[in-house]
Amino acid sequence: MGPNLSDAGLRETATEIRRQIVYGGKGMPLFGDILERRELADLVDYLRSCRAKVNGQGR
């Protein structure tokens, strides 16, 4: 099982999340050559949306 990413949108900006996904690091493999541009944008948007759920919004 991977790390808990439910609060990634609270800890990281969209740019930081995108950079982490594309280039990897901190124990995470890179996905820049695997994900299509739209998939990457959708993933970043999803992770950013999780911050509302952590804060008790969006239920």
Legacy VTK file of the C-alpha trace (Angstrom):
# vtk DataFile Version 3.0
C-alpha trace
ASCII
DATASET POLYDATA
POINTS 59 float
0.000 0.000 0.000
1.257 3.475 -0.834
1.345 6.587 1.303
-1.740 8.411 2.538
-2.307 11.198 0.005
-5.599 12.473 1.425
-3.991 15.687 2.667
-1.551 16.240 -0.213
-3.586 19.245 -1.351
-3.092 20.820 2.063
0.645 20.253 2.174
1.614 20.923 -1.437
0.716 23.421 -4.145
-0.533 22.206 -7.518
2.921 22.893 -8.975
4.636 20.879 -6.243
2.220 17.975 -6.664
2.734 18.001 -10.444
6.530 18.091 -10.057
6.455 15.161 -7.613
4.325 13.063 -9.959
6.377 13.867 -13.064
9.887 13.559 -11.590
9.319 11.295 -8.589
11.620 11.365 -5.595
11.184 10.840 -1.837
10.636 7.148 -2.503
8.118 7.726 -5.309
8.827 6.587 -8.873
8.462 9.096 -11.696
5.365 9.040 -13.869
6.216 11.837 -16.318
6.740 9.395 -19.184
3.673 7.311 -18.343
0.803 9.739 -17.811
-0.807 11.716 -20.591
-1.083 15.466 -20.074
-4.826 15.241 -19.287
-4.293 12.355 -16.853
-1.656 14.351 -14.989
-3.940 17.393 -14.771
-6.834 15.219 -13.554
-4.657 13.598 -10.901
-3.399 16.961 -9.621
-6.972 18.287 -9.545
-8.140 15.217 -7.646
-5.386 15.455 -5.037
-6.086 19.174 -4.587
-9.817 18.421 -4.151
-9.080 16.058 -1.263
-8.165 19.040 0.921
-11.857 19.989 1.120
-12.693 16.517 2.389
-9.942 16.676 5.027
-11.312 20.034 6.190
-14.816 18.568 6.483
-16.178 20.283 3.391
-17.561 18.698 0.251
-19.426 15.880 1.964
LINES 1 60
59 0 1 2 3 4 5 6 7 8 9 10 11 12 13 14 15 16 17 18 19 20 21 22 23 24 25 26 27 28 29 30 31 32 33 34 35 36 37 38 39 40 41 42 43 44 45 46 47 48 49 50 51 52 53 54 55 56 57 58
